[in-house]
């Protein structure tokens, strides 16, 4: 198995959501290294276009721009997208924009582990 950790970023407008996901990744998914966290999609755009992670854990409902609008700002996605949201009604749309996975909040640790395992 490759010992290099997979670089990931989290974009969620709610800091508790970021902190909980980051904690879950640290506890249950040691192969993931969270390199960046963002609570503002506009700020995230510039950084992720120049320094993309391998995986982006992305919230959908955010002020200023939602997760789908955020993804439209990229000509070609330089990362795999895992949507992390409290809303199940966006799942079909998420997979139509090539989502790697779709996790519901509160995040179930087994779902998160399965997502990361499937990625590797």
N, C-alpha and C positions, 0 to 999 in steps of 0.2 A: 504494500500500500504506500502511496505517495505521502511523505511526511510533511510536505509543504501545506500550510493551511490555506483554505479558500478565502479570499478577500471578499467581504460583504459590506454593504452600506444599508442604513435604515433611514427611510423618509416617512415621518409621521408627524402631523401637526401637534399632537399631544405628547408632551414629554414623558408622562407616566407610561404611555404606550411604548415609547422608545426604550425606556429603562427596563420595562418588563420583558420585552423581546430580547434585549441585549443580555439580561440576566439568564433567560431561558437558553439562549444560544451558548453562553459561557458554561452553564451547568450541564447541558445535555448534548451539545454538539461541538466537541473540542476541535473538530476539523475546520470550523468556521472562525475566521478572525474578523471582527467588526472594525473596519478601519475608519469609517465616517458615520456620523449620525446627523440628521437634519430635521428641523421642525418647520422649515420654510422651503417650499418647492422652488421658488425663484432663486434663492441662494444655492440650492442643491444643483440646479441646472448647470451653472458655470463650472462647478467643481467636477461633477460627474461626467461632463463632456470632455474634460481634459484628463481626468484621472478616474476612469470607470472601474468599479469593482467587478468581480466575476458574477456576483448575485446582488440584486437590489430588492430588499424587503420594502414594499411600497403600500402605504395606506391609500384608500380611494377618496374618501370624503375629507377634503381639506379646503380651507379658504384660499382665495387667490387663484388656485387652479387645482382641479382634482387629479387623481392618479392617471386617468386616461388622457387628459389634456397635457399632463407632464410628459407622458410617453410620446405624444405627437410632436414634441419639440425636437425629437431625435430623428434624423433621416434614416438611420439604421441603429437598432438598439445594440449598444456595446456590452450589454450585460443580460443575464437571465433575470426575469421578473417573478418574484413571489409576492402576490398580493396578500396583505394582512389587513383585514377589515372586519367590522362588526356586522356587515351587511351581506347576506347570502344572495341577494337578488342581482348582484353584478357578476356572478360566476361565469355565466355563458359569455358575456361580453369580454371578460378578462381572458378567457381562453382564445377568443377570436383575435386578440392582440398578442397572441403567442405567450401567454403567461406560462411559466414553468409549473407553478402550483398556486393554490388559493387557500389561505388559512383564515379561519374565523377567530375573532376575539371573543372571549378570552382564549388565548392559544392553548390548545391541548398539547402537552409535551410529546405524546406519542405521534401526533400529526406532524409536529415540527421535526422530530427525529426521522420519521419516514420521508419527509420532504428532503432533508439534507442527505439521507442515505440514497435516495433516488437520484440526487444530483451527482453523487460521486460515481 
